[in-house]
């Protein structure tokens, strides 16, 4: 990533601080981590997990480290759950 990107969203600045690729079995999931500054100046962090085009999960927390830990647990469980919920061919 060359530099930081900023976006204005719902009254807060959102800055991309990190991107990552999480490999789960035969699939690679893109994760983007953002820092958000609230109107009061507080810092919050969010992770945007791109499971498929148009299919994403957003997590919020107080630190990027917490988000990384939550993402590492959530993504494999989510992918397994969605695979189990698909109809099987008869």
Beta strands, then each sheet from edge to edge (+ up, - down):
strand 1: 6-9
strand 2: 12-24
strand 3: 27-37
strand 4: 43-52
strand 5: 55-61
sheet 1: 1+ 2- 3+ 4- 5+
end
